[in-house]
Amino acid sequence: MAEIITNEMEEIRRLIVETVAKRNALKLEMEHWYESHSKRFPNTNELITVDSTLSELDSHYKRLWDYHNGTTRAS
């Protein structure tokens, strides 16, 4: 049986890719910040928000995947 990927799941995948890219950019920015500063990274709250968003997107995608591709799905 082929894996089912809905339009909504495709959109969530796209959002996950964008969010991961944003997260990676913020982490690199934070790394560079701490190389020359000893005070708190000014975009810490944004990084926390991006991490939370990524977690929510991942959970939502998994729920949809399980719903459409789970072994208990009627054939």
C-alpha positions as CSV (number, residue, x, y, z in Angstrom):
1,M,0.0,0.0,0.0
2,A,1.4,3.4,-0.9
3,E,1.9,6.1,1.7
4,I,-0.9,8.7,1.7
5,I,0.3,12.3,1.8
6,T,-2.6,14.9,1.8
7,N,-2.3,18.5,0.6
8,E,-2.4,19.5,4.3
9,M,0.5,17.2,5.1
10,E,2.4,18.6,2.1
11,E,1.9,22.1,3.5
12,I,3.0,21.1,7.0
13,R,6.1,19.5,5.5
14,R,6.9,22.8,3.8
15,L,6.4,24.7,7.0
16,I,8.6,22.3,8.8
17,V,11.4,22.8,6.3
18,E,11.0,26.6,6.6
19,T,11.0,26.4,10.4
20,V,14.0,24.2,10.6
21,A,15.9,26.7,8.4
22,K,14.9,29.6,10.6
23,R,15.9,27.6,13.7
24,N,19.3,26.7,12.2
25,A,19.9,30.4,11.3
26,L,19.0,31.5,14.9
27,K,21.3,28.8,16.4
28,L,24.2,30.0,14.2
29,E,23.4,33.6,15.1
30,M,23.4,32.6,18.8
31,E,26.7,30.7,18.4
32,H,28.3,33.8,16.9
33,W,26.8,36.0,19.5
34,Y,28.3,34.0,22.4
35,E,31.7,34.1,20.7
36,S,31.9,37.8,21.5
37,H,29.3,38.5,24.2
38,S,28.8,37.3,27.7
39,K,25.3,38.6,28.1
40,R,22.1,36.8,27.1
41,F,21.4,36.2,23.4
42,P,18.8,38.9,22.5
43,N,16.8,36.5,20.3
44,T,16.4,33.7,22.9
45,N,12.7,34.1,23.0
46,E,12.4,33.9,19.2
47,L,14.4,30.7,19.3
48,I,12.2,29.2,22.0
49,T,9.1,30.2,19.9
50,V,10.6,28.6,16.8
51,D,11.4,25.4,18.7
52,S,7.9,25.3,20.0
53,T,6.4,25.9,16.6
54,L,8.6,23.1,15.1
55,S,7.4,20.7,17.8
56,E,3.7,21.5,17.1
57,L,4.1,21.1,13.4
58,D,5.9,17.8,13.9
59,S,3.1,16.5,16.2
60,H,0.4,17.7,13.9
61,Y,2.1,16.0,10.9
62,K,2.4,12.7,12.9
63,R,-1.2,12.8,13.9
64,L,-2.3,13.2,10.3
65,W,0.2,10.6,9.0
66,D,-1.1,8.1,11.6
67,Y,-4.7,8.9,10.7
68,H,-4.1,8.4,7.0
69,N,-1.5,5.6,7.1
70,G,-2.0,3.9,10.4
71,T,-2.3,0.1,10.5
72,T,-5.8,0.3,12.0
73,R,-7.1,2.2,8.9
74,A,-9.9,0.4,7.1
75,S,-8.9,-0.7,3.6
